[in-house]
Amino acid sequence: MDPDLPLIAALRDNDDSALTELMSRHREALYYFTYRYLRDETAARDVVQETFVRVYFKADRFQP
């Protein structure tokens, strides 16, 4: 089972600490991935931020 699924479920139940945990688990890897692709620190940070904003607002639509 994916260890992030309980966090998505908690996020659906308005537990904002679940988003904090998801961010701490994935922020660094996502940043390095986007930075290697974009070659721009600011753009990579923006992509990471936008990704987690979308996770927050679309968690109710997530289907594993």
PDBQT receptor file of N, H, CA, C and O in Angstrom, charges set to zero:
ATOM      1  N   MET A   1       0.837  -1.182   0.000  1.00  0.00    +0.000 N 
ATOM      2  CA  MET A   1       0.000   0.000   0.000  1.00  0.00    +0.000 C 
ATOM      3  C   MET A   1       0.889   1.255   0.000  1.00  0.00    +0.000 C 
ATOM      4  O   MET A   1       1.950   1.277   0.624  1.00  0.00    +0.000 OA
ATOM      5  N   ASP A   2       0.452   2.257  -0.685  1.00  0.00    +0.000 N 
ATOM      6  H   ASP A   2      -0.410   2.239  -1.191  1.00  0.00    +0.000 HD
ATOM      7  CA  ASP A   2       1.168   3.525  -0.771  1.00  0.00    +0.000 C 
ATOM      8  C   ASP A   2       1.088   4.233   0.583  1.00  0.00    +0.000 C 
ATOM      9  O   ASP A   2      -0.011   4.459   1.089  1.00  0.00    +0.000 OA
ATOM     10  N   PRO A   3       2.231   4.586   1.179  1.00  0.00    +0.000 N 
ATOM     11  CA  PRO A   3       2.200   5.233   2.504  1.00  0.00    +0.000 C 
ATOM     12  C   PRO A   3       1.604   6.641   2.492  1.00  0.00    +0.000 C 
ATOM     13  O   PRO A   3       1.336   7.201   3.555  1.00  0.00    +0.000 OA
ATOM     14  N   ASP A   4       1.393   7.218   1.312  1.00  0.00    +0.000 N 
ATOM     15  H   ASP A   4       1.610   6.763   0.449  1.00  0.00    +0.000 HD
ATOM     16  CA  ASP A   4       0.804   8.557   1.225  1.00  0.00    +0.000 C 
ATOM     17  C   ASP A   4      -0.722   8.533   1.204  1.00  0.00    +0.000 C 
ATOM     18  O   ASP A   4      -1.351   9.570   1.412  1.00  0.00    +0.000 OA
ATOM     19  N   LEU A   5      -1.323   7.390   0.962  1.00  0.00    +0.000 N 
ATOM     20  H   LEU A   5      -0.812   6.546   0.793  1.00  0.00    +0.000 HD
ATOM     21  CA  LEU A   5      -2.787   7.315   0.888  1.00  0.00    +0.000 C 
ATOM     22  C   LEU A   5      -3.472   7.753   2.180  1.00  0.00    +0.000 C 
ATOM     23  O   LEU A   5      -4.460   8.484   2.108  1.00  0.00    +0.000 OA
ATOM     24  N   PRO A   6      -2.998   7.345   3.354  1.00  0.00    +0.000 N 
ATOM     25  CA  PRO A   6      -3.638   7.838   4.581  1.00  0.00    +0.000 C 
ATOM     26  C   PRO A   6      -3.529   9.355   4.728  1.00  0.00    +0.000 C 
ATOM     27  O   PRO A   6      -4.418   9.996   5.288  1.00  0.00    +0.000 OA
ATOM     28  N   LEU A   7      -2.441   9.921   4.226  1.00  0.00    +0.000 N 
ATOM     29  H   LEU A   7      -1.718   9.401   3.772  1.00  0.00    +0.000 HD
ATOM     30  CA  LEU A   7      -2.293  11.373   4.298  1.00  0.00    +0.000 C 
ATOM     31  C   LEU A   7      -3.284  12.073   3.376  1.00  0.00    +0.000 C 
ATOM     32  O   LEU A   7      -3.831  13.116   3.734  1.00  0.00    +0.000 OA
ATOM     33  N   ILE A   8      -3.518  11.515   2.207  1.00  0.00    +0.000 N 
ATOM     34  H   ILE A   8      -3.073  10.668   1.917  1.00  0.00    +0.000 HD
ATOM     35  CA  ILE A   8      -4.513  12.090   1.297  1.00  0.00    +0.000 C 
ATOM     36  C   ILE A   8      -5.892  12.006   1.944  1.00  0.00    +0.000 C 
ATOM     37  O   ILE A   8      -6.677  12.952   1.869  1.00  0.00    +0.000 OA
ATOM     38  N   ALA A   9      -6.183  10.872   2.579  1.00  0.00    +0.000 N 
ATOM     39  H   ALA A   9      -5.545  10.105   2.640  1.00  0.00    +0.000 HD
ATOM     40  CA  ALA A   9      -7.469  10.724   3.270  1.00  0.00    +0.000 C 
ATOM     41  C   ALA A   9      -7.598  11.751   4.393  1.00  0.00    +0.000 C 
ATOM     42  O   ALA A   9      -8.666  12.334   4.581  1.00  0.00    +0.000 OA
ATOM     43  N   ALA A  10      -6.523  11.970   5.132  1.00  0.00    +0.000 N 
ATOM     44  H   ALA A  10      -5.656  11.496   4.979  1.00  0.00    +0.000 HD
ATOM     45  CA  ALA A  10      -6.547  12.963   6.211  1.00  0.00    +0.000 C 
ATOM     46  C   ALA A  10      -6.718  14.370   5.644  1.00  0.00    +0.000 C 
ATOM     47  O   ALA A  10      -7.410  15.203   6.230  1.00  0.00    +0.000 OA
ATOM     48  N   LEU A  11      -6.094  14.625   4.520  1.00  0.00    +0.000 N 
ATOM     49  H   LEU A  11      -5.532  13.948   4.044  1.00  0.00    +0.000 HD
ATOM     50  CA  LEU A  11      -6.232  15.931   3.878  1.00  0.00    +0.000 C 
ATOM     51  C   LEU A  11      -7.670  16.165   3.428  1.00  0.00    +0.000 C 
ATOM     52  O   LEU A  11      -8.184  17.280   3.516  1.00  0.00    +0.000 OA
ATOM     53  N   ARG A  12      -8.305  15.117   2.951  1.00  0.00    +0.000 N 
ATOM     54  H   ARG A  12      -7.888  14.212   2.878  1.00  0.00    +0.000 HD
ATOM     55  CA  ARG A  12      -9.729  15.209   2.580  1.00  0.00    +0.000 C 
ATOM     56  C   ARG A  12     -10.596  15.569   3.782  1.00  0.00    +0.000 C 
ATOM     57  O   ARG A  12     -11.630  16.222   3.646  1.00  0.00    +0.000 OA
ATOM     58  N   ASP A  13     -10.155  15.130   4.963  1.00  0.00    +0.000 N 
ATOM     59  H   ASP A  13      -9.315  14.599   5.074  1.00  0.00    +0.000 HD
ATOM     60  CA  ASP A  13     -10.886  15.408   6.205  1.00  0.00    +0.000 C 
ATOM     61  C   ASP A  13     -10.439  16.719   6.849  1.00  0.00    +0.000 C 
ATOM     62  O   ASP A  13     -10.665  16.947   8.037  1.00  0.00    +0.000 OA
ATOM     63  N   ASN A  14      -9.805  17.575   6.054  1.00  0.00    +0.000 N 
ATOM     64  H   ASN A  14      -9.622  17.390   5.088  1.00  0.00    +0.000 HD
ATOM     65  CA  ASN A  14      -9.366  18.906   6.489  1.00  0.00    +0.000 C 
ATOM     66  C   ASN A  14      -8.279  18.892   7.548  1.00  0.00    +0.000 C 
ATOM     67  O   ASN A  14      -8.215  19.792   8.385  1.00  0.00    +0.000 OA
ATOM     68  N   ASP A  15      -7.425  17.881   7.517  1.00  0.00    +0.000 N 
ATOM     69  H   ASP A  15      -7.477  17.151   6.837  1.00  0.00    +0.000 HD
ATOM     70  CA  ASP A  15      -6.277  17.822   8.418  1.00  0.00    +0.000 C 
ATOM     71  C   ASP A  15      -5.078  18.430   7.690  1.00  0.00    +0.000 C 
ATOM     72  O   ASP A  15      -4.393  17.747   6.929  1.00  0.00    +0.000 OA
ATOM     73  N   ASP A  16      -4.833  19.709   7.929  1.00  0.00    +0.000 N 
ATOM     74  H   ASP A  16      -5.389  20.264   8.548  1.00  0.00    +0.000 HD
ATOM     75  CA  ASP A  16      -3.759  20.413   7.228  1.00  0.00    +0.000 C 
ATOM     76  C   ASP A  16      -2.374  19.875   7.565  1.00  0.00    +0.000 C 
ATOM     77  O   ASP A  16      -1.435  20.070   6.794  1.00  0.00    +0.000 OA
ATOM     78  N   SER A  17      -2.234  19.213   8.686  1.00  0.00    +0.000 N 
ATOM     79  H   SER A  17      -2.998  19.055   9.312  1.00  0.00    +0.000 HD
ATOM     80  CA  SER A  17      -0.932  18.639   9.027  1.00  0.00    +0.000 C 
ATOM     81  C   SER A  17      -0.552  17.525   8.040  1.00  0.00    +0.000 C 
ATOM     82  O   SER A  17       0.629  17.216   7.880  1.00  0.00    +0.000 OA
ATOM     83  N   ALA A  18      -1.539  16.932   7.390  1.00  0.00    +0.000 N 
ATOM     84  H   ALA A  18      -2.498  17.183   7.521  1.00  0.00    +0.000 HD
ATOM     85  CA  ALA A  18      -1.262  15.906   6.373  1.00  0.00    +0.000 C 
ATOM     86  C   ALA A  18      -0.530  16.521   5.186  1.00  0.00    +0.000 C 
ATOM     87  O   ALA A  18       0.372  15.902   4.621  1.00  0.00    +0.000 OA
ATOM     88  N   LEU A  19      -0.914  17.729   4.810  1.00  0.00    +0.000 N 
ATOM     89  H   LEU A  19      -1.647  18.232   5.270  1.00  0.00    +0.000 HD
ATOM     90  CA  LEU A  19      -0.218  18.414   3.718  1.00  0.00    +0.000 C 
ATOM     91  C   LEU A  19       1.216  18.719   4.123  1.00  0.00    +0.000 C 
ATOM     92  O   LEU A  19       2.134  18.583   3.313  1.00  0.00    +0.000 OA
ATOM     93  N   THR A  20       1.411  19.124   5.352  1.00  0.00    +0.000 N 
ATOM     94  H   THR A  20       0.666  19.234   6.010  1.00  0.00    +0.000 HD
ATOM     95  CA  THR A  20       2.758  19.399   5.846  1.00  0.00    +0.000 C 
ATOM     96  C   THR A  20       3.626  18.148   5.745  1.00  0.00    +0.000 C 
ATOM     97  O   THR A  20       4.787  18.217   5.341  1.00  0.00    +0.000 OA
ATOM     98  N   GLU A  21       3.058  17.016   6.113  1.00  0.00    +0.000 N 
ATOM     99  H   GLU A  21       2.115  16.960   6.441  1.00  0.00    +0.000 HD
ATOM    100  CA  GLU A  21       3.797  15.750   6.038  1.00  0.00    +0.000 C 
ATOM    101  C   GLU A  21       4.092  15.378   4.585  1.00  0.00    +0.000 C 
ATOM    102  O   GLU A  21       5.205  14.955   4.272  1.00  0.00    +0.000 OA
ATOM    103  N   LEU A  22       3.120  15.529   3.704  1.00  0.00    +0.000 N 
ATOM    104  H   LEU A  22       2.216  15.873   3.958  1.00  0.00    +0.000 HD
ATOM    105  CA  LEU A  22       3.350  15.244   2.282  1.00  0.00    +0.000 C 
ATOM    106  C   LEU A  22       4.448  16.142   1.724  1.00  0.00    +0.000 C 
ATOM    107  O   LEU A  22       5.296  15.695   0.950  1.00  0.00    +0.000 OA
ATOM    108  N   MET A  23       4.426  17.393   2.118  1.00  0.00    +0.000 N 
ATOM    109  H   MET A  23       3.738  17.756   2.746  1.00  0.00    +0.000 HD
ATOM    110  CA  MET A  23       5.448  18.324   1.637  1.00  0.00    +0.000 C 
ATOM    111  C   MET A  23       6.826  17.931   2.150  1.00  0.00    +0.000 C 
ATOM    112  O   MET A  23       7.802  17.964   1.400  1.00  0.00    +0.000 OA
ATOM    113  N   SER A  24       6.909  17.564   3.404  1.00  0.00    +0.000 N 
ATOM    114  H   SER A  24       6.117  17.537   4.013  1.00  0.00    +0.000 HD
ATOM    115  CA  SER A  24       8.221  17.195   3.942  1.00  0.00    +0.000 C 
ATOM    116  C   SER A  24       8.748  15.917   3.282  1.00  0.00    +0.000 C 
ATOM    117  O   SER A  24       9.959  15.759   3.127  1.00  0.00    +0.000 OA
ATOM    118  N   ARG A  25       7.861  15.016   2.897  1.00  0.00    +0.000 N 
ATOM    119  H   ARG A  25       6.877  15.145   3.022  1.00  0.00    +0.000 HD
ATOM    120  CA  ARG A  25       8.282  13.781   2.233  1.00  0.00    +0.000 C 
ATOM    121  C   ARG A  25       8.734  14.000   0.796  1.00  0.00    +0.000 C 
ATOM    122  O   ARG A  25       9.663  13.339   0.333  1.00  0.00    +0.000 OA
ATOM    123  N   HIS A  26       8.086  14.924   0.081  1.00  0.00    +0.000 N 
ATOM    124  H   HIS A  26       7.331  15.462   0.457  1.00  0.00    +0.000 HD
ATOM    125  CA  HIS A  26       8.289  14.994  -1.363  1.00  0.00    +0.000 C 
ATOM    126  C   HIS A  26       8.856  16.297  -1.910  1.00  0.00    +0.000 C 
ATOM    127  O   HIS A  26       9.239  16.355  -3.078  1.00  0.00    +0.000 OA
ATOM    128  N   ARG A  27       8.915  17.322  -1.107  1.00  0.00    +0.000 N 
ATOM    129  H   ARG A  27       8.604  17.275  -0.158  1.00  0.00    +0.000 HD
ATOM    130  CA  ARG A  27       9.340  18.644  -1.593  1.00  0.00    +0.000 C 
ATOM    131  C   ARG A  27      10.742  18.620  -2.197  1.00  0.00    +0.000 C 
ATOM    132  O   ARG A  27      10.948  19.142  -3.293  1.00  0.00    +0.000 OA
ATOM    133  N   GLU A  28      11.689  18.034  -1.511  1.00  0.00    +0.000 N 
ATOM    134  H   GLU A  28      11.522  17.610  -0.621  1.00  0.00    +0.000 HD
ATOM    135  CA  GLU A  28      13.072  18.066  -1.974  1.00  0.00    +0.000 C 
ATOM    136  C   GLU A  28      13.251  17.311  -3.295  1.00  0.00    +0.000 C 
ATOM    137  O   GLU A  28      13.873  17.825  -4.225  1.00  0.00    +0.000 OA
ATOM    138  N   ALA A  29      12.711  16.104  -3.377  1.00  0.00    +0.000 N 
ATOM    139  H   ALA A  29      12.206  15.687  -2.622  1.00  0.00    +0.000 HD
ATOM    140  CA  ALA A  29      12.842  15.326  -4.613  1.00  0.00    +0.000 C 
ATOM    141  C   ALA A  29      12.143  16.019  -5.775  1.00  0.00    +0.000 C 
ATOM    142  O   ALA A  29      12.655  16.031  -6.894  1.00  0.00    +0.000 OA
ATOM    143  N   LEU A  30      10.978  16.595  -5.511  1.00  0.00    +0.000 N 
ATOM    144  H   LEU A  30      10.562  16.585  -4.602  1.00  0.00    +0.000 HD
ATOM    145  CA  LEU A  30      10.254  17.314  -6.560  1.00  0.00    +0.000 C 
ATOM    146  C   LEU A  30      11.031  18.540  -7.007  1.00  0.00    +0.000 C 
ATOM    147  O   LEU A  30      11.085  18.841  -8.199  1.00  0.00    +0.000 OA
ATOM    148  N   TYR A  31      11.631  19.247  -6.062  1.00  0.00    +0.000 N 
ATOM    149  H   TYR A  31      11.587  19.002  -5.093  1.00  0.00    +0.000 HD
ATOM    150  CA  TYR A  31      12.427  20.420  -6.419  1.00  0.00    +0.000 C 
ATOM    151  C   TYR A  31      13.600  20.023  -7.317  1.00  0.00    +0.000 C 
ATOM    152  O   TYR A  31      13.820  20.640  -8.360  1.00  0.00    +0.000 OA
ATOM    153  N   TYR A  32      14.347  19.003  -6.919  1.00  0.00    +0.000 N 
ATOM    154  H   TYR A  32      14.168  18.502  -6.072  1.00  0.00    +0.000 HD
ATOM    155  CA  TYR A  32      15.510  18.604  -7.718  1.00  0.00    +0.000 C 
ATOM    156  C   TYR A  32      15.095  18.118  -9.102  1.00  0.00    +0.000 C 
ATOM    157  O   TYR A  32      15.775  18.394 -10.089  1.00  0.00    +0.000 OA
ATOM    158  N   PHE A  33      13.992  17.402  -9.175  1.00  0.00    +0.000 N 
ATOM    159  H   PHE A  33      13.439  17.177  -8.373  1.00  0.00    +0.000 HD
ATOM    160  CA  PHE A  33      13.491  16.947 -10.478  1.00  0.00    +0.000 C 
ATOM    161  C   PHE A  33      13.151  18.139 -11.367  1.00  0.00    +0.000 C 
ATOM    162  O   PHE A  33      13.572  18.196 -12.522  1.00  0.00    +0.000 OA
ATOM    163  N   THR A  34      12.392  19.086 -10.832  1.00  0.00    +0.000 N 
ATOM    164  H   THR A  34      12.050  19.039  -9.894  1.00  0.00    +0.000 HD
ATOM    165  CA  THR A  34      11.989  20.231 -11.650  1.00  0.00    +0.000 C 
ATOM    166  C   THR A  34      13.178  21.129 -11.972  1.00  0.00    +0.000 C 
ATOM    167  O   THR A  34      13.240  21.713 -13.054  1.00  0.00    +0.000 OA
ATOM    168  N   TYR A  35      14.118  21.242 -11.043  1.00  0.00    +0.000 N 
ATOM    169  H   TYR A  35      14.068  20.768 -10.164  1.00  0.00    +0.000 HD
ATOM    170  CA  TYR A  35      15.290  22.059 -11.317  1.00  0.00    +0.000 C 
ATOM    171  C   TYR A  35      16.124  21.459 -12.455  1.00  0.00    +0.000 C 
ATOM    172  O   TYR A  35      16.595  22.189 -13.328  1.00  0.00    +0.000 OA
ATOM    173  N   ARG A  36      16.305  20.142 -12.449  1.00  0.00    +0.000 N 
ATOM    174  H   ARG A  36      15.923  19.550 -11.741  1.00  0.00    +0.000 HD
ATOM    175  CA  ARG A  36      17.057  19.498 -13.533  1.00  0.00    +0.000 C 
ATOM    176  C   ARG A  36      16.365  19.708 -14.867  1.00  0.00    +0.000 C 
ATOM    177  O   ARG A  36      17.023  19.835 -15.900  1.00  0.00    +0.000 OA
ATOM    178  N   TYR A  37      15.063  19.745 -14.850  1.00  0.00    +0.000 N 
ATOM    179  H   TYR A  37      14.528  19.642 -14.011  1.00  0.00    +0.000 HD
ATOM    180  CA  TYR A  37      14.303  19.922 -16.090  1.00  0.00    +0.000 C 
ATOM    181  C   TYR A  37      14.303  21.381 -16.543  1.00  0.00    +0.000 C 
ATOM    182  O   TYR A  37      14.490  21.666 -17.726  1.00  0.00    +0.000 OA
ATOM    183  N   LEU A  38      14.093  22.304 -15.603  1.00  0.00    +0.000 N 
ATOM    184  H   LEU A  38      13.941  22.073 -14.642  1.00  0.00    +0.000 HD
ATOM    185  CA  LEU A  38      13.935  23.717 -15.950  1.00  0.00    +0.000 C 
ATOM    186  C   LEU A  38      15.237  24.520 -15.924  1.00  0.00    +0.000 C 
ATOM    187  O   LEU A  38      15.359  25.528 -16.620  1.00  0.00    +0.000 OA
ATOM    188  N   ARG A  39      16.208  24.076 -15.124  1.00  0.00    +0.000 N 
ATOM    189  H   ARG A  39      16.110  23.257 -14.559  1.00  0.00    +0.000 HD
ATOM    190  CA  ARG A  39      17.482  24.797 -14.963  1.00  0.00    +0.000 C 
ATOM    191  C   ARG A  39      17.296  26.230 -14.465  1.00  0.00    +0.000 C 
ATOM    192  O   ARG A  39      18.024  27.143 -14.855  1.00  0.00    +0.000 OA
ATOM    193  N   ASP A  40      16.300  26.401 -13.591  1.00  0.00    +0.000 N 
ATOM    194  H   ASP A  40      15.709  25.660 -13.274  1.00  0.00    +0.000 HD
ATOM    195  CA  ASP A  40      16.008  27.725 -13.044  1.00  0.00    +0.000 C 
ATOM    196  C   ASP A  40      15.470  27.529 -11.631  1.00  0.00    +0.000 C 
ATOM    197  O   ASP A  40      14.407  26.936 -11.450  1.00  0.00    +0.000 OA
ATOM    198  N   GLU A  41      16.197  28.023 -10.630  1.00  0.00    +0.000 N 
ATOM    199  H   GLU A  41      17.061  28.505 -10.777  1.00  0.00    +0.000 HD
ATOM    200  CA  GLU A  41      15.815  27.815  -9.231  1.00  0.00    +0.000 C 
ATOM    201  C   GLU A  41      14.447  28.400  -8.907  1.00  0.00    +0.000 C 
ATOM    202  O   GLU A  41      13.622  27.748  -8.267  1.00  0.00    +0.000 OA
ATOM    203  N   THR A  42      14.213  29.612  -9.345  1.00  0.00    +0.000 N 
ATOM    204  H   THR A  42      14.883  30.141  -9.865  1.00  0.00    +0.000 HD
ATOM    205  CA  THR A  42      12.949  30.271  -9.035  1.00  0.00    +0.000 C 
ATOM    206  C   THR A  42      11.780  29.540  -9.685  1.00  0.00    +0.000 C 
ATOM    207  O   THR A  42      10.749  29.329  -9.046  1.00  0.00    +0.000 OA
ATOM    208  N   ALA A  43      11.926  29.164 -10.914  1.00  0.00    +0.000 N 
ATOM    209  H   ALA A  43      12.763  29.336 -11.433  1.00  0.00    +0.000 HD
ATOM    210  CA  ALA A  43      10.856  28.435 -11.603  1.00  0.00    +0.000 C 
ATOM    211  C   ALA A  43      10.613  27.082 -10.944  1.00  0.00    +0.000 C 
ATOM    212  O   ALA A  43       9.468  26.651 -10.812  1.00  0.00    +0.000 OA
ATOM    213  N   ALA A  44      11.683  26.414 -10.533  1.00  0.00    +0.000 N 
ATOM    214  H   ALA A  44      12.613  26.764 -10.641  1.00  0.00    +0.000 HD
ATOM    215  CA  ALA A  44      11.533  25.114  -9.870  1.00  0.00    +0.000 C 
ATOM    216  C   ALA A  44      10.781  25.271  -8.553  1.00  0.00    +0.000 C 
ATOM    217  O   ALA A  44       9.907  24.464  -8.239  1.00  0.00    +0.000 OA
ATOM    218  N   ARG A  45      11.116  26.310  -7.774  1.00  0.00    +0.000 N 
ATOM    219  H   ARG A  45      11.826  26.966  -8.029  1.00  0.00    +0.000 HD
ATOM    220  CA  ARG A  45      10.389  26.556  -6.517  1.00  0.00    +0.000 C 
ATOM    221  C   ARG A  45       8.911  26.852  -6.785  1.00  0.00    +0.000 C 
ATOM    222  O   ARG A  45       8.034  26.392  -6.055  1.00  0.00    +0.000 OA
ATOM    223  N   ASP A  46       8.653  27.617  -7.829  1.00  0.00    +0.000 N 
ATOM    224  H   ASP A  46       9.366  27.991  -8.422  1.00  0.00    +0.000 HD
ATOM    225  CA  ASP A  46       7.263  27.938  -8.182  1.00  0.00    +0.000 C 
ATOM    226  C   ASP A  46       6.481  26.681  -8.552  1.00  0.00    +0.000 C 
ATOM    227  O   ASP A  46       5.322  26.532  -8.165  1.00  0.00    +0.000 OA
ATOM    228  N   VAL A  47       7.106  25.786  -9.295  1.00  0.00    +0.000 N 
ATOM    229  H   VAL A  47       8.047  25.907  -9.610  1.00  0.00    +0.000 HD
ATOM    230  CA  VAL A  47       6.445  24.539  -9.684  1.00  0.00    +0.000 C 
ATOM    231  C   VAL A  47       6.136  23.702  -8.450  1.00  0.00    +0.000 C 
ATOM    232  O   VAL A  47       5.046  23.142  -8.336  1.00  0.00    +0.000 OA
ATOM    233  N   VAL A  48       7.081  23.614  -7.536  1.00  0.00    +0.000 N 
ATOM    234  H   VAL A  48       7.966  24.069  -7.629  1.00  0.00    +0.000 HD
ATOM    235  CA  VAL A  48       6.865  22.845  -6.302  1.00  0.00    +0.000 C 
ATOM    236  C   VAL A  48       5.712  23.447  -5.509  1.00  0.00    +0.000 C 
ATOM    237  O   VAL A  48       4.838  22.724  -5.030  1.00  0.00    +0.000 OA
ATOM    238  N   GLN A  49       5.712  24.764  -5.371  1.00  0.00    +0.000 N 
ATOM    239  H   GLN A  49       6.422  25.351  -5.761  1.00  0.00    +0.000 HD
ATOM    240  CA  GLN A  49       4.635  25.422  -4.637  1.00  0.00    +0.000 C 
ATOM    241  C   GLN A  49       3.290  25.173  -5.308  1.00  0.00    +0.000 C 
ATOM    242  O   GLN A  49       2.317  24.825  -4.639  1.00  0.00    +0.000 OA
ATOM    243  N   GLU A  50       3.230  25.345  -6.597  1.00  0.00    +0.000 N 
ATOM    244  H   GLU A  50       4.021  25.627  -7.141  1.00  0.00    +0.000 HD
ATOM    245  CA  GLU A  50       1.976  25.133  -7.339  1.00  0.00    +0.000 C 
ATOM    246  C   GLU A  50       1.507  23.686  -7.217  1.00  0.00    +0.000 C 
ATOM    247  O   GLU A  50       0.308  23.426  -7.120  1.00  0.00    +0.000 OA
ATOM    248  N   THR A  51       2.436  22.759  -7.222  1.00  0.00    +0.000 N 
ATOM    249  H   THR A  51       3.411  22.970  -7.301  1.00  0.00    +0.000 HD
ATOM    250  CA  THR A  51       2.077  21.342  -7.084  1.00  0.00    +0.000 C 
ATOM    251  C   THR A  51       1.368  21.094  -5.766  1.00  0.00    +0.000 C 
ATOM    252  O   THR A  51       0.331  20.431  -5.736  1.00  0.00    +0.000 OA
ATOM    253  N   PHE A  52       1.914  21.617  -4.675  1.00  0.00    +0.000 N 
ATOM    254  H   PHE A  52       2.756  22.155  -4.699  1.00  0.00    +0.000 HD
ATOM    255  CA  PHE A  52       1.293  21.379  -3.372  1.00  0.00    +0.000 C 
ATOM    256  C   PHE A  52       0.004  22.170  -3.186  1.00  0.00    +0.000 C 
ATOM    257  O   PHE A  52      -0.884  21.726  -2.458  1.00  0.00    +0.000 OA
ATOM    258  N   VAL A  53      -0.115  23.308  -3.813  1.00  0.00    +0.000 N 
ATOM    259  H   VAL A  53       0.607  23.668  -4.404  1.00  0.00    +0.000 HD
ATOM    260  CA  VAL A  53      -1.388  24.035  -3.794  1.00  0.00    +0.000 C 
ATOM    261  C   VAL A  53      -2.463  23.190  -4.479  1.00  0.00    +0.000 C 
ATOM    262  O   VAL A  53      -3.589  23.088  -3.991  1.00  0.00    +0.000 OA
ATOM    263  N   ARG A  54      -2.110  22.592  -5.604  1.00  0.00    +0.000 N 
ATOM    264  H   ARG A  54      -1.196  22.674  -6.001  1.00  0.00    +0.000 HD
ATOM    265  CA  ARG A  54      -3.075  21.739  -6.310  1.00  0.00    +0.000 C 
ATOM    266  C   ARG A  54      -3.421  20.494  -5.511  1.00  0.00    +0.000 C 
ATOM    267  O   ARG A  54      -4.577  20.071  -5.493  1.00  0.00    +0.000 OA
ATOM    268  N   VAL A  55      -2.438  19.905  -4.853  1.00  0.00    +0.000 N 
ATOM    269  H   VAL A  55      -1.499  20.249  -4.867  1.00  0.00    +0.000 HD
ATOM    270  CA  VAL A  55      -2.711  18.748  -3.995  1.00  0.00    +0.000 C 
ATOM    271  C   VAL A  55      -3.735  19.132  -2.937  1.00  0.00    +0.000 C 
ATOM    272  O   VAL A  55      -4.682  18.390  -2.680  1.00  0.00    +0.000 OA
ATOM    273  N   TYR A  56      -3.540  20.289  -2.329  1.00  0.00    +0.000 N 
ATOM    274  H   TYR A  56      -2.771  20.892  -2.538  1.00  0.00    +0.000 HD
ATOM    275  CA  TYR A  56      -4.440  20.747  -1.267  1.00  0.00    +0.000 C 
ATOM    276  C   TYR A  56      -5.864  20.941  -1.777  1.00  0.00    +0.000 C 
ATOM    277  O   TYR A  56      -6.820  20.468  -1.163  1.00  0.00    +0.000 OA
ATOM    278  N   PHE A  57      -5.998  21.631  -2.891  1.00  0.00    +0.000 N 
ATOM    279  H   PHE A  57      -5.221  22.016  -3.390  1.00  0.00    +0.000 HD
ATOM    280  CA  PHE A  57      -7.335  21.967  -3.371  1.00  0.00    +0.000 C 
ATOM    281  C   PHE A  57      -8.015  20.844  -4.156  1.00  0.00    +0.000 C 
ATOM    282  O   PHE A  57      -9.229  20.886  -4.356  1.00  0.00    +0.000 OA
ATOM    283  N   LYS A  58      -7.267  19.860  -4.596  1.00  0.00    +0.000 N 
ATOM    284  H   LYS A  58      -6.281  19.826  -4.433  1.00  0.00    +0.000 HD
ATOM    285  CA  LYS A  58      -7.865  18.785  -5.389  1.00  0.00    +0.000 C 
ATOM    286  C   LYS A  58      -7.795  17.425  -4.703  1.00  0.00    +0.000 C 
ATOM    287  O   LYS A  58      -8.055  16.404  -5.339  1.00  0.00    +0.000 OA
ATOM    288  N   ALA A  59      -7.456  17.393  -3.442  1.00  0.00    +0.000 N 
ATOM    289  H   ALA A  59      -7.244  18.222  -2.925  1.00  0.00    +0.000 HD
ATOM    290  CA  ALA A  59      -7.345  16.118  -2.716  1.00  0.00    +0.000 C 
ATOM    291  C   ALA A  59      -8.668  15.358  -2.727  1.00  0.00    +0.000 C 
ATOM    292  O   ALA A  59      -8.676  14.127  -2.749  1.00  0.00    +0.000 OA
ATOM    293  N   ASP A  60      -9.780  16.080  -2.713  1.00  0.00    +0.000 N 
ATOM    294  H   ASP A  60      -9.774  17.080  -2.695  1.00  0.00    +0.000 HD
ATOM    295  CA  ASP A  60     -11.094  15.409  -2.690  1.00  0.00    +0.000 C 
ATOM    296  C   ASP A  60     -11.384  14.676  -3.992  1.00  0.00    +0.000 C 
ATOM    297  O   ASP A  60     -12.264  13.815  -4.029  1.00  0.00    +0.000 OA
ATOM    298  N   ARG A  61     -10.664  14.999  -5.060  1.00  0.00    +0.000 N 
ATOM    299  H   ARG A  61      -9.950  15.698  -5.030  1.00  0.00    +0.000 HD
ATOM    300  CA  ARG A  61     -10.884  14.344  -6.353  1.00  0.00    +0.000 C 
ATOM    301  C   ARG A  61      -9.889  13.228  -6.641  1.00  0.00    +0.000 C 
ATOM    302  O   ARG A  61     -10.001  12.537  -7.654  1.00  0.00    +0.000 OA
ATOM    303  N   PHE A  62      -8.923  13.054  -5.757  1.00  0.00    +0.000 N 
ATOM    304  H   PHE A  62      -8.833  13.615  -4.934  1.00  0.00    +0.000 HD
ATOM    305  CA  PHE A  62      -7.874  12.043  -5.970  1.00  0.00    +0.000 C 
ATOM    306  C   PHE A  62      -8.457  10.639  -5.931  1.00  0.00    +0.000 C 
ATOM    307  O   PHE A  62      -9.222  10.286  -5.033  1.00  0.00    +0.000 OA
ATOM    308  N   GLN A  63      -8.077   9.847  -6.929  1.00  0.00    +0.000 N 
ATOM    309  H   GLN A  63      -7.456  10.134  -7.659  1.00  0.00    +0.000 HD
ATOM    310  CA  GLN A  63      -8.496   8.443  -6.973  1.00  0.00    +0.000 C 
ATOM    311  C   GLN A  63      -7.252   7.583  -7.137  1.00  0.00    +0.000 C 
ATOM    312  O   GLN A  63      -6.592   7.636  -8.174  1.00  0.00    +0.000 OA
ATOM    313  N   PRO A  64      -6.931   6.797  -6.128  1.00  0.00    +0.000 N 
ATOM    314  CA  PRO A  64      -5.719   5.965  -6.227  1.00  0.00    +0.000 C 
ATOM    315  C   PRO A  64      -5.835   4.904  -7.305  1.00  0.00    +0.000 C 
ATOM    316  O   PRO A  64      -4.901   4.128  -7.510  1.00  0.00    +0.000 OA
TER     317      PRO A  64
